[in-house]
Amino acid sequence: MKVSVIVPIYNTEKYIKKCVDSLCRQTHADLEIILINDGSDDNSLEIMKELGQKDARIIVIDKKHGGLSDTKNAGLDVMTGDYVSFVDSDDWVDLEMYEVMLRQITENKADAAYCEWIEEYSDGSSDIKGRDGSKKVILKEEEIIGEYFRNKIYLRPSSGLLSRRIVKDMRFDTNLQPGEEMLYGFLALCNAHCIVYTNIPFYHRLNRVGSISNQTGFRRTDIRRAISTDMMIEYVKRNRPQHTKQACAYCFTFYMTTLNHIIFYKCQQENIDMYKEIQERLAELYREMKKPKELLSFQVYWAYKMFLRCKVLYYFIVRIYYKDIKKEFGGKRQK
């Protein structure tokens, strides 16, 4: 079974060789490694060509700068594998990753396998996600979406191996970054009959200054994560209406996170239109859930209640105690 590994590359000359080396040395050898240069202005393309001359499995594509989603789509357009995986060019993977995940797919007649990851920091420390390597979850049909919306599993395309069948007609939304990966991953799940999820952390995610997602401060594009969950609700209403309330709760949490982000960085006034829009959307979702207390986490539910009752107190609490803001947007945990 051939695995196509798509690696989007933009100005990561320092990291490409380590990334590609981890792919070329995989214990599962039937690979095509698609390296796509997204208009880099450093030496990335020269390094890619050099690597391509050393291993016939490497395909080098050079294109004008179009962003991460556009670059991944270029890889999807040319892939020929039975399965596809995405690896960022500054990350790397354990050498047995694809062999083990393919075996899990075959043994369980699954459409996709997902693993946990290790967050690697520039000071040499790391944050391991999923320490118990014996834990494996097999989900089928309706279980998949239900567990996804309950945040029981976190399925990232970049730490997954997806059957060509479930993604062959899918492309990343080029207008949704950041948020495009989350939506793509969700729609892939909706096409799957069975998935295998293991918390063995095969994937190593480098947390570095200067990467696309490791930016501090509030950016208006941050709301696109929440918008991607709105699109999930639209899909669910059309195709899986029984999960609508769960989807609304999931969406609500992302809008609350964006609201907290604006408050944390004290930029309500310069983003007053978005600030009001978020509050209106939260009210809509709250009503649509019918019984929000049963669907939302304890923290999110009471945070919203406090926000409605006493904004001044809520602002103080977020700015002093809400440390997860930095983790979610540009802090240590975010690449």
C-alpha positions in Angstrom: 0.0 0.0 0.0 1.5 3.3 -1.1 1.5 6.3 1.2 1.7 9.8 -0.2 3.3 12.2 2.2 2.6 15.9 1.4 5.1 18.4 2.8 4.3 22.1 2.2 7.5 24.2 2.3 7.9 27.9 2.8 11.3 29.4 4.0 12.2 26.5 6.2 15.7 25.8 4.9 17.1 25.0 8.4 14.6 22.2 9.0 13.8 20.5 5.6 16.6 17.9 5.8 15.6 16.6 9.2 12.0 16.4 8.2 12.6 14.6 4.9 15.2 12.3 6.5 12.5 11.0 8.9 10.3 10.2 5.9 13.0 8.6 3.7 14.0 6.2 6.6 10.5 5.0 7.3 10.2 1.3 8.0 7.3 1.3 5.5 9.2 1.9 2.3 6.3 2.2 -0.3 6.1 6.0 -0.1 5.9 9.0 -2.4 7.2 12.1 -0.7 5.8 15.2 -2.3 7.8 18.3 -1.4 6.0 21.5 -2.5 7.9 24.8 -2.5 5.4 27.7 -1.9 7.5 30.5 -3.4 10.2 30.4 -0.8 12.8 33.2 -1.0 15.5 31.3 1.0 17.4 28.2 -0.1 14.5 25.8 0.5 14.0 24.9 -3.2 17.7 24.2 -3.8 17.7 21.8 -0.8 14.5 20.1 -2.0 16.1 19.5 -5.4 19.2 18.1 -3.8 17.2 15.7 -1.7 15.2 14.7 -4.7 18.3 13.6 -6.5 19.2 11.2 -3.6 15.8 9.4 -3.4 13.6 8.5 -6.4 10.5 8.5 -4.1 10.8 12.3 -3.7 8.7 14.5 -6.0 9.6 18.2 -6.0 7.0 20.8 -7.0 7.8 24.5 -7.3 4.9 27.0 -7.3 4.1 30.7 -6.7 3.4 31.6 -3.1 -0.3 30.9 -2.4 -0.4 30.0 1.3 -0.5 26.7 3.2 -3.9 25.5 2.0 -3.1 26.2 -1.6 0.2 24.3 -1.3 -1.4 21.3 0.3 -4.0 21.2 -2.4 -1.2 21.2 -5.0 0.0 18.0 -3.3 -3.5 16.4 -3.3 -3.8 17.1 -7.0 -0.8 14.9 -7.9 -0.7 12.3 -5.2 -1.1 8.6 -6.3 -1.0 6.8 -3.0 -3.6 4.6 -1.4 -3.3 6.8 1.7 -2.2 10.4 2.4 -0.5 12.1 5.2 0.6 15.7 5.8 3.8 16.7 7.5 4.9 20.3 8.1 8.5 21.0 6.8 9.8 21.9 10.3 8.4 18.8 11.9 9.5 15.2 11.8 8.0 11.7 12.5 9.2 8.5 14.2 10.6 6.0 11.7 7.9 3.3 12.3 4.9 5.7 12.1 3.4 4.7 8.8 4.1 1.0 9.3 2.3 0.9 12.6 -0.6 3.1 11.4 -1.1 1.0 8.3 -1.2 -2.1 10.3 -3.8 -0.6 12.6 -5.9 0.4 9.6 -5.6 -3.1 8.0 -6.4 -5.0 11.2 -9.4 -2.9 12.0 -10.6 -2.4 8.4 -10.5 1.3 9.1 -10.4 4.3 6.8 -8.0 6.4 8.8 -5.5 6.1 11.7 -4.5 9.0 14.0 -1.8 9.3 16.6 -0.8 11.8 19.3 2.2 14.1 19.0 5.1 15.5 20.9 5.5 19.3 21.2 9.2 20.0 20.8 10.6 23.4 22.1 13.6 25.3 21.1 15.1 24.9 24.6 15.2 21.1 24.1 12.2 20.4 26.3 9.1 18.6 25.1 5.5 18.1 26.0 4.3 14.6 25.3 0.6 14.2 24.3 -0.7 10.8 25.2 1.8 9.0 27.5 0.1 5.6 27.6 1.1 4.0 24.4 -1.2 1.0 25.0 -4.3 3.0 24.7 -6.1 2.6 21.4 -9.7 3.6 20.5 -11.6 2.2 17.5 -14.6 4.3 16.5 -17.3 3.5 13.9 -19.9 5.5 12.1 -21.9 7.9 14.4 -19.4 7.3 17.3 -16.7 9.3 15.4 -18.6 12.6 15.2 -20.0 12.3 18.7 -16.6 11.8 20.2 -15.1 14.5 18.1 -17.6 17.1 19.3 -17.2 15.9 22.9 -13.4 16.6 22.6 -12.7 13.1 23.6 -10.3 12.8 20.6 -8.3 15.4 18.7 -7.8 14.4 15.2 -5.3 16.5 13.2 -4.7 15.6 9.5 -1.0 16.2 10.1 -0.9 13.4 12.7 -3.1 11.1 10.7 -3.0 8.7 7.8 -6.1 9.0 5.6 -7.5 6.7 3.0 -7.6 8.1 -0.5 -11.3 7.1 -0.6 -12.4 9.6 2.1 -10.4 12.6 0.8 -10.2 12.1 -3.0 -12.6 14.9 -3.8 -11.7 17.1 -0.8 -9.5 20.2 -0.8 -8.5 22.7 1.9 -10.4 26.0 2.0 -7.9 28.7 0.9 -10.0 31.4 2.5 -10.1 29.9 6.0 -6.6 29.9 7.4 -6.3 29.5 10.3 -9.1 26.9 10.6 -8.8 25.2 7.3 -7.0 22.1 8.7 -9.7 21.7 11.4 -12.5 21.8 8.9 -10.7 19.5 6.4 -10.1 17.0 9.2 -13.7 17.1 10.3 -15.0 16.5 6.8 -12.6 13.6 6.3 -14.0 12.0 9.5 -17.5 12.4 8.2 -16.6 10.3 5.2 -15.0 7.5 7.3 -16.8 4.3 8.4 -14.2 3.4 10.9 -11.1 5.1 12.4 -8.3 4.0 14.7 -7.0 6.5 17.3 -3.9 5.7 19.3 -2.1 8.0 21.8 1.3 6.8 20.8 3.0 10.1 19.9 4.7 9.4 16.6 4.6 12.9 15.3 7.1 15.6 16.5 5.8 19.2 16.2 8.5 21.9 16.4 7.4 24.9 18.4 9.5 27.7 16.9 9.5 31.5 16.8 8.5 32.7 13.3 6.3 29.9 12.2 2.9 30.7 10.8 0.9 29.7 13.8 3.3 30.9 16.5 2.3 34.6 16.5 1.3 36.6 19.5 -1.3 39.3 19.8 -4.8 39.3 18.3 -5.3 38.9 14.5 -8.7 39.4 13.0 -8.1 36.2 11.1 -8.2 34.3 14.4 -12.0 34.2 14.2 -11.7 31.9 11.2 -11.2 29.0 13.6 -14.7 29.7 15.0 -16.0 30.3 11.5 -14.8 26.8 10.5 -16.9 25.3 13.3 -19.9 27.3 11.9 -19.3 25.4 8.6 -19.3 22.2 10.6 -22.7 23.0 11.9 -24.0 23.7 8.4 -22.7 20.3 7.3 -24.2 18.5 10.3 -27.6 20.1 9.8 -27.7 18.9 6.3 -26.3 15.4 6.8 -26.2 14.4 10.5 -28.9 16.5 12.2 -28.9 14.3 15.3 -25.5 16.0 16.2 -26.6 19.6 15.7 -26.7 20.5 19.4 -23.3 18.9 20.0 -21.9 20.9 17.0 -23.4 24.1 18.4 -21.7 23.4 21.8 -18.4 22.8 20.0 -18.8 26.0 18.0 -19.7 28.0 21.1 -16.4 27.0 22.8 -14.4 28.4 19.8 -16.3 31.7 19.9 -15.7 32.0 23.6 -12.0 31.4 23.0 -11.9 34.1 20.4 -13.8 36.5 22.7 -11.3 35.8 25.5 -8.5 36.4 23.1 -9.8 39.9 22.3 -10.2 40.6 26.0 -6.8 39.3 26.9 -5.1 41.6 24.5 -7.3 44.5 25.3 -8.4 45.2 21.8 -12.2 45.4 22.0 -12.4 49.0 20.7 -10.3 48.5 17.6 -12.2 45.3 16.8 -15.6 46.5 18.0 -17.5 45.1 15.0 -16.1 41.7 15.6 -16.5 41.9 19.3 -20.2 42.6 18.9 -20.5 39.9 16.2 -19.0 37.3 18.5 -21.5 38.2 21.3 -24.4 37.9 18.9 -23.2 34.6 17.7 -22.7 33.3 21.2 -26.3 34.2 22.1 -27.6 32.4 19.0 -25.7 29.3 19.7 -26.7 29.4 23.4 -30.4 29.4 22.3 -30.0 26.7 19.7 -28.4 24.3 22.2 -31.7 24.4 24.2 -29.9 22.9 27.3 -26.5 24.5 27.2 -25.6 23.5 30.7 -25.7 19.8 29.7 -23.7 20.3 26.6 -21.0 22.8 27.6 -18.1 22.1 29.9 -18.5 23.5 33.4 -15.8 26.1 32.8 -17.2 27.4 29.5 -20.8 27.5 30.8 -20.1 29.5 33.9 -17.6 31.7 32.1 -20.3 32.8 29.7 -22.7 33.4 32.6 -20.2 35.6 34.3 -19.5 37.5 31.1 -23.2 38.3 30.8 -23.7 39.3 34.4 -20.5 41.3 35.1 -18.2 42.1 32.2 -15.8 44.2 34.3 -15.1 41.3 36.6 -14.9 38.9 33.7 -12.3 41.1 32.0 -10.2 41.1 35.1 -10.3 37.4 35.5 -9.4 36.7 31.9 -6.5 39.1 31.9 -5.1 37.9 35.2 -5.9 34.2 35.3 -6.8 33.0 31.8 -3.3 31.6 31.0 -4.6 29.2 28.3 -5.0 32.2 26.0 -1.3 32.3 25.3 -1.2 28.5 24.8 -4.1 28.6 22.3 -2.9 31.7 20.4 0.8 32.1 20.0 2.1 30.8 23.3 4.3 27.9 24.2 1.9 25.1 23.1 1.1 26.6 19.8 3.6 26.1 17.0 
